[in-house]
Amino acid sequence: MKKLLVLAGAVACMLSLGVKASNADLFQVDETGVKQKLNGLNQLENYVNKHEGVTLSDLKANHSEMLANVEDSDAQGILGTLSAFGDTPLGIPAFVWGLCLGWVGIVIVYFVTDDKEETKKALWGCLLGSAIYAIFYVIYVVLIVASAASTTTTY
Amino acid sequence: MKNLRKVLFTFIVFITVVPASPGQQFFRMKADFSIKEKTAEGKERLTMGQVYYDKNSKKIVYNVRFPEKETWVIIDTSLYRIVGKEIKEVRKVPAIAEFSIFHLSLNGNIKDYGLKQSFYAVDKIEKEGDMVITTWKAPEKLSKVFGKVVMSQKERKLYGVVFFTPADVLVSKQFFKNYSNVNGLEFPTEIIQVTYIKNQENYQVTTYKNIIVDDMQEDNIYNYKLLAN
């Protein structure tokens, strides 16, 4: 019995240590590795700092070797540094949010997109979802009534 | 009557003094920024310039000087790309101004990434080494849509934020480093972001320099007025 308790204690300790380690591990980042991967861009940044007013078009015109993999910046890309959310919540269309989650879907679309048109789509989805639910409910009730009627007739 | 005067006096002192208390006084900031990105496919992007934010006008203005000289203005749910004075492009974007790092810093809410003011609630708090790790979860009704967020603080400053999908799949990690204190405003001058897409890693490193807080000049940029086409 004692051995069993010791074993159980050891397992519990290992499990708790395991859980703790995993959470701390989330915040490990190979900073040097990341910066090494961006080394080419660091060189480009230094060049731009030294040559005031230089643009990507200027460098492309001069066939600069620094631009091997460099492409034009996308204004949308900058949003990644500002917010964790995309255009629609999780990229799922607003209509589907309303259809599947009803009023909760409308609320999510409203708060995430803050867009009247998208919220309206979620509302239409919600209405269609409710209509489908109502139709199935009526069919269900009709079937039960019909079944009850047939049972009454038999007896 | 004397009591009424006392109450009125206290009320007037309260409404005039409290809004001016420390921590509430920052209203705008600007900084030089540089964003370096590398995708898993090897594509690279560099964006440099100056960013302006005023929490009253809630406009984020990027005066971009590289790759091309242009201005990006985020107002409500629209992103305007302006070249010269002409609006070249308008895109729909999420309303992010109030959740931006600039707004959170100016309001002193960056320590918890603004999650305290959101619908997220604390699920668990742990102390591990020099980090305090907090797990935030969405309410049950929203948990099918919003995954957990794990956040860590070092020396009472935001250090890392890790986002998960509702199915507990890792989406992205952000690290906030090298804080600078500008007239009492704490602001991270380096943000490292790793995004996981189809088991591949995409990197983004953002740096801020020359941060100026509550600048009374350049009003025309902080309150950028769009010219109609």
Interface residues (C-beta under 8 A of the other chain):
Chain A: K20 N23 A24 L26 F27 V29 E31 V34 K35 K37 L38 G40 L41 N42 L44 E45 V48 G53 V54 T55 L56 S57 N69 V70 E71 D72 S73 D74 A75 Q76 G77 I78 L79 G80 T81 L82 S83 A84 F85 G86 D87 P89 L90 L101 V104 I108 V112 T113 D114 D115
Chain B: S34 I35 K36 E37 K38 G42 K43 E44 R45 L46 T47 M48 I60 Y62 V64 R65 F66 P67 E68 K69 W72 D76 T77 L79 R81 E89 R91 K92 V93 P94 A95 I96 F99 S100 I101 E126 E128 G129 M131 I133 T135 K141 L142 K144 V145 V150 S152 Y159 G160 V162 F163 T165 V171 S172 K173 F175 I191 I192 Q193 V194 T195 Y203 Q204 V205 T206
